[in-house]
Amino acid sequence: MKVISLVPSITEALFDLGLTEHEIIGRTKFCIHPKEKVKNIPVIGGTKNLNIEKIRSLQPNLILANKEENIKEQVEALMEDFKVVVTHVETVEDNYYLLKNLGSMFNQEEKAQLFNLKIYEILNQVKAETKIKVAYLIWKNPYMTIGSDTFIHHILAEIGFKNSFKDKTRYPEIQIGDLADTDVIMLSSEPFPFKEKHIEELKEIYPNKKIMIVDGEAFSWYGTHIAKCENYFKELLREIYS
């Protein structure tokens, strides 16, 4: 089967489930894992600006898309000529079924189940000692955070954090003053590339708050990625409580 993945975390999951460069024939420029395997796979644009003609020229048997990461009109255009499976992952349970379905699709049920078991094992073991109130920022100018109907929110909740903006939905804009009653401010490494200088900017306003850069992939990449984040989550909790 010739597959094109329009979703970075799904590309990673396909390789983890045992597919090869011979089966995965197209990827987005943001599909960066596993590095040594994706480098030889043709790039078909970004997640939100697909090169439809290039995709057509590759003649895939299957295209894997995502409701949130891809543009509806572009996906519908591809549906006219190809089989397209559109995924939607908001909760850990959704992720379980994503992997289960991918396992069934590619006859890799056992591998998919092992990844699911590992993910649940990690999320059961790695827990915050207390309910820390966290603001998770994904963008600057304007500042944007995450609401309760996002995968990031559910991963934070599984680890035991309390989302300061759980009463919001999707990715709301916020003001710096809205961070006043949060305990920890997390600056995600993606999609906005927060750096140390951005910590310093916020420290000028909130000198006594814990403000830190966090690995965006560990919180937002569904599929198999969380199965590789046990040590990262443990280190993160150690840093928060230090």
Legacy VTK file of the C-alpha trace (Angstrom):
# vtk DataFile Version 3.0
C-alpha trace
ASCII
DATASET POLYDATA
POINTS 242 float
0.000 0.000 0.000
1.239 3.481 -0.896
0.445 5.957 1.879
0.754 9.721 2.180
0.623 11.206 5.672
-0.472 14.819 6.102
0.101 14.705 9.876
3.546 14.761 11.564
2.623 12.608 14.568
0.859 10.062 12.360
3.934 9.810 10.128
5.968 8.950 13.221
3.347 6.424 14.323
3.360 4.684 10.943
7.101 4.108 11.155
6.769 2.939 14.770
4.180 0.417 13.630
6.634 -0.996 11.096
5.879 0.743 7.813
8.843 1.677 5.623
9.900 4.345 3.125
8.570 2.047 0.382
5.039 2.332 1.775
5.068 5.930 3.052
5.545 7.830 -0.197
4.714 11.403 0.871
4.895 13.592 3.990
4.630 17.220 5.059
7.692 19.345 5.798
6.750 19.137 9.487
6.955 15.326 9.498
10.414 15.207 11.103
10.379 11.907 13.034
12.056 9.478 12.669
14.703 11.767 11.187
16.800 9.127 9.448
13.769 7.588 7.748
11.719 10.603 6.680
14.605 12.408 4.973
14.205 10.415 1.744
10.417 10.729 1.543
9.029 13.380 -0.851
7.619 16.512 0.817
4.130 17.472 -0.327
3.952 20.912 1.325
2.969 21.963 4.836
0.042 20.668 6.868
-2.065 23.682 5.889
-0.693 24.372 2.384
-0.628 21.029 0.612
0.728 20.678 -2.899
-2.331 18.951 -4.356
-0.756 18.382 -7.771
2.314 16.729 -6.268
0.092 14.467 -4.174
-1.851 13.514 -7.296
1.376 12.714 -9.135
2.409 10.266 -6.401
-0.840 8.282 -6.848
-1.293 7.083 -3.244
-3.679 4.302 -2.280
-4.417 6.044 1.011
-4.038 9.539 2.479
-4.116 10.098 6.243
-5.320 13.541 7.341
-6.461 15.233 10.538
-9.481 17.432 11.197
-7.499 20.032 13.123
-4.143 20.034 11.368
-5.282 20.090 7.747
-7.492 22.487 5.796
-10.974 21.108 5.116
-11.153 22.359 1.508
-7.792 20.802 0.595
-8.742 17.476 2.155
-12.083 17.496 0.316
-10.277 18.170 -2.968
-8.131 15.080 -2.381
-11.216 13.020 -1.522
-12.432 13.471 -5.094
-9.590 11.283 -6.367
-8.253 9.280 -3.433
-9.225 7.362 -0.331
-8.706 9.794 2.559
-9.049 8.886 6.234
-9.584 11.956 8.426
-8.573 11.480 12.051
-9.638 13.522 15.069
-7.797 13.118 18.364
-8.845 15.133 21.383
-8.597 12.721 24.318
-6.333 9.862 25.401
-9.182 7.509 24.534
-9.302 8.981 21.019
-5.581 8.294 20.760
-6.119 4.696 21.847
-8.566 4.172 18.994
-6.331 6.007 16.523
-3.528 3.530 17.179
-5.947 0.601 17.260
-7.352 1.631 13.871
-3.903 2.198 12.353
-2.862 -1.216 13.655
-5.874 -2.834 11.972
-5.351 -0.871 8.755
-1.760 -2.064 8.335
-1.961 -5.487 10.003
0.089 -4.294 12.978
-2.474 -4.838 15.746
0.046 -6.248 18.220
2.487 -3.352 17.883
-0.344 -0.836 18.188
-1.553 -2.511 21.369
1.942 -2.470 22.889
2.203 1.273 22.271
-1.232 1.824 23.787
-0.301 -0.174 26.873
2.934 1.788 27.256
1.107 5.121 26.980
-1.413 4.158 29.654
1.391 2.830 31.868
3.255 6.157 31.628
0.165 8.270 32.269
-0.735 6.111 35.285
2.749 6.336 36.792
3.740 9.948 36.112
1.584 12.088 38.387
1.969 15.532 39.918
2.100 15.455 43.740
-0.421 18.271 44.031
-2.954 19.901 41.724
-0.744 22.600 40.254
-2.519 25.265 38.209
-0.805 25.528 34.831
-1.092 27.950 31.927
0.172 26.373 28.709
1.026 29.014 26.097
1.303 28.093 22.417
1.658 31.544 20.817
2.909 35.077 21.354
1.614 38.376 19.896
-1.063 37.662 20.844
-0.559 35.213 23.684
-2.646 32.107 23.068
-3.330 29.165 25.324
-5.300 25.897 25.250
-8.871 25.166 26.265
-10.434 21.987 27.623
-11.320 20.487 24.225
-7.700 19.960 23.139
-5.346 16.998 23.289
-2.807 19.107 25.212
-5.376 19.799 27.931
-6.071 16.096 28.346
-2.382 15.192 28.618
-1.889 17.925 31.238
-4.898 16.587 33.145
-3.677 12.979 32.961
-0.380 13.992 34.559
-2.280 15.799 37.289
-2.061 19.437 36.266
-5.002 21.821 36.394
-5.421 23.910 33.255
-5.869 27.572 34.242
-8.065 28.035 31.161
-10.145 24.872 31.369
-13.298 26.981 31.065
-12.194 28.064 27.561
-12.352 26.111 24.294
-9.852 25.556 21.488
-6.975 28.068 21.462
-8.133 31.343 23.016
-6.219 34.610 23.057
-5.329 35.848 26.532
-3.758 38.896 28.151
-0.703 38.806 30.421
-2.946 39.819 33.324
-4.953 36.606 32.874
-1.927 34.651 34.147
-2.026 36.227 37.608
-3.585 33.278 39.464
-1.685 30.460 37.749
1.140 28.588 39.523
3.277 27.551 36.542
3.518 29.139 33.101
4.560 26.647 30.431
5.881 28.048 27.153
5.603 25.409 24.442
8.466 24.853 22.004
5.869 24.697 19.205
4.058 26.002 17.227
5.577 29.290 18.468
9.295 28.757 19.185
9.417 30.150 22.722
12.971 30.798 23.996
14.687 31.867 27.212
14.223 35.551 26.310
10.465 35.044 26.485
10.811 33.636 29.992
12.694 36.789 30.976
9.941 39.001 29.543
7.312 37.254 31.659
9.597 37.220 34.716
9.558 41.011 34.677
5.815 40.870 35.347
5.702 37.664 37.418
9.103 37.394 39.150
7.917 34.766 41.643
6.210 32.386 39.244
7.729 29.226 37.829
8.044 29.906 34.080
9.540 27.242 31.840
9.982 26.070 28.245
8.308 22.701 27.663
8.606 20.210 24.811
5.541 20.824 22.657
5.819 17.406 21.042
5.450 15.657 24.411
2.061 17.305 24.940
0.622 17.721 21.450
1.921 14.807 19.343
-0.674 12.053 19.541
-0.073 8.580 18.118
2.943 6.762 19.523
4.958 9.765 20.699
3.824 9.780 24.335
5.164 6.235 24.710
8.639 7.791 24.439
8.094 10.611 26.942
8.252 8.850 30.320
11.663 10.240 31.281
10.773 13.684 29.968
7.600 13.895 32.065
9.457 12.687 35.169
12.172 15.308 34.667
9.542 17.974 34.123
7.837 17.155 37.418
11.191 17.148 39.221
11.932 20.602 37.808
8.515 21.947 38.856
8.880 20.695 42.422
12.522 21.681 42.817
LINES 1 243
242 0 1 2 3 4 5 6 7 8 9 10 11 12 13 14 15 16 17 18 19 20 21 22 23 24 25 26 27 28 29 30 31 32 33 34 35 36 37 38 39 40 41 42 43 44 45 46 47 48 49 50 51 52 53 54 55 56 57 58 59 60 61 62 63 64 65 66 67 68 69 70 71 72 73 74 75 76 77 78 79 80 81 82 83 84 85 86 87 88 89 90 91 92 93 94 95 96 97 98 99 100 101 102 103 104 105 106 107 108 109 110 111 112 113 114 115 116 117 118 119 120 121 122 123 124 125 126 127 128 129 130 131 132 133 134 135 136 137 138 139 140 141 142 143 144 145 146 147 148 149 150 151 152 153 154 155 156 157 158 159 160 161 162 163 164 165 166 167 168 169 170 171 172 173 174 175 176 177 178 179 180 181 182 183 184 185 186 187 188 189 190 191 192 193 194 195 196 197 198 199 200 201 202 203 204 205 206 207 208 209 210 211 212 213 214 215 216 217 218 219 220 221 222 223 224 225 226 227 228 229 230 231 232 233 234 235 236 237 238 239 240 241
